[in-house]
């Protein structure tokens, strides 16, 4: 799976839980970047943000049977 395909799975997980202001940054041409893509979004409550994070994990796990290396959105647990 390419990094572009993986980033699209992340966006799909966000859209599934009605995330707002989704931004997909393509950093492949940025010298020294530690990642190919960086994806951000916002939510209206802590509960929605946690739901978005869970949805992203589910999308990734179902597609490639792996858990994300780094994640945010679970700070309240």
N, C-alpha and C positions, 0 to 999 in steps of 0.2 A: 504494500500500500504506500502510495506517495504521501508526502507531507501535505500536498494540496488536498488530496482525498481525505486525509485525516482531519484537516482543518474544516472541511465541509461537514464531516460527521459532528464536530463540535458545534458548528452553526445550527445543524439540524436539531441537536439536543436542546439548544437554546430556544429555537423557534417553537419547539414542541411545548415548552412551558411559558410561552408568551413573553420572552425576554424583550427588553426594549433597547434601542440604541446599539444594536449589534455592529461592531466594527471588526473587520477582518483585515489585519495589516500584513502585507506581503513584504517580508524582510530579506528575501533571497538575494537581492542586489545590494544589501547594506553590508559593507565590509566590517568584519568583526562581530556580526550578529550571532548570537548563540542559538537562534532558532530560525526556521524558515518562515513561520507564520506566528502571529500573536493575535489572539481573539479576545475581545472585551464585550461586555454587555452590562446592562443595568436591570434592576428589578425594583418593585415597589415596596417590598418588605423583606425582612430576614427569612421568613418562611418561603417566599417565592424564590429568593436567591438560593436557598438550600435545595429547593425543588429543581431549579435549573441545573445546579451542580450534579445532583443525582441523575437527572436526565442525560447529561453529557456522559457521565460514567457508564450509564446503561447503553447508550449508543456505541461507545467505543468497545465495551466488553462484548456486545452482541456481534459487532463487525469483525473484531480481530482477537477476541478472547484474551485481552490484556487490560490491565488497569492503567489509568493515566500515571505518568511519572511525577507530574506536579499538578496541583489543583488548588483552587481557592473557592470560598463560598461555604465552608464548614466551620467558620470561626466560632460559632455559637454553640457548638456541641461539646 
